[in-house]
Amino acid sequence: MQRQPGRGVGGAGLGTGKKTRLNRILHQHGLRNGTAIFLPYDHGLEHGPRDFFDNPVVSDPAYIIRLALEGGFNGIAVQIGLAEKFYWDYAGEVPLILKLNGKTDIPSDAEALSPLHASVADAVRLGADAVGYTLYVGSPAQETDFRQLRQVREDAQRLGMPLIVWAYPRGAAIEGKGGRDSFYAVDYAARTASELGADMVKVNFPHPEKVSGVKDAYQHEFSPQQAIDAVVRSANRTLVLVSGGEKAGDEAMLEKTRQSMEAGATGLIFGRNVWQREHDESLRFVARLREILSQHPRAGAPGA
Ligand SMILES: O=C(CO)COP(=O)(O)O
């Protein structure tokens, strides 16, 4: 049977540890139907505490982990410091995705590089089910980034740890080519993560408007659905997660979710749109996301 884009991972290259962990994330948590919703919480490092101002309770990592449990998430993504101090109380109840690199947004993004500050061995020690790596596709520092990612990929392969790449187009060059969220940029980022060995890739939803300064192929009229279809195709056997971005209207988020799932994405990684609201509101919103994902089950165990 021909594989559907984004519907199966691995094959011969997938070790048993990776397969076990992916199976735990995709089939033993959340909806248990091969889809996923992750709760990311690395904003305190990436943006500083400003993202917590409107709803101060979310500055408490324990609140977020409890929200992930109550909302039936497939995992939480945090940096090492929070994983070490807060995951202990909830170990094994919701899968941990340990972010291995990260940076502040105090310097400009012109030469963006996200340095490593944790290892795949840390992820094993903490009982994580995946590691996260932020790759700045197109940055002038791309060469160093690729080298860092190679080390992480080799360690992940050796230790049986799934690798999720946050594939962000960044750096001076991308601003002249439609910008970081353009269809061209997101499509290229998805393909790059796949080419470099990611098991899952996290991308922003592409903006399909025509842009100047990029290849002719991207100059046609595309609908949002055509753009996300192409991004999932570009990722091929790398599973696609679509991110939330800044807080937006619920209907826009739900539509983005429908289009992503229709395209063959595995799921979502929504942070601010989930936790920048009152607790009950967060749970109600997540229930609506789950309703959409429940209509798009993904076949079989990973690697099957
Ligand atoms: O993956 C993410 C941050 O690491 C996405 O977070 P947001 O949904 O808040 O954009």
The ligand as an SDF file (V2000), in Angstrom:
LIG
                    3D

 10  9  0  0  0  0  0  0  0  0999 V2000
    6.2500   25.4770   19.3780 O   0  0  0  0  0  0  0  0  0  0  0  0
    6.0160   26.5910   19.8040 C   0  0  0  0  0  0  0  0  0  0  0  0
    6.9700   27.2900   20.6750 C   0  0  0  0  0  0  0  0  0  0  0  0
    8.0530   26.4520   20.9600 O   0  0  0  0  0  0  0  0  0  0  0  0
    4.7650   27.2530   19.3780 C   0  0  0  0  0  0  0  0  0  0  0  0
    4.2720   28.0940   20.3570 O   0  0  0  0  0  0  0  0  0  0  0  0
    3.0690   29.0610   20.0000 P   0  0  0  0  0  0  0  0  0  0  0  0
    1.8910   28.2000   19.6530 O   0  0  0  0  0  0  0  0  0  0  0  0
    2.8270   29.8850   21.2280 O   0  0  0  0  0  0  0  0  0  0  0  0
    3.5160   29.8670   18.8200 O   0  0  0  0  0  0  0  0  0  0  0  0
  1  2  2  0
  2  3  1  0
  2  5  1  0
  3  4  1  0
  5  6  1  0
  6  7  1  0
  7  8  2  0
  7  9  1  0
  7 10  1  0
M  END
$$$$
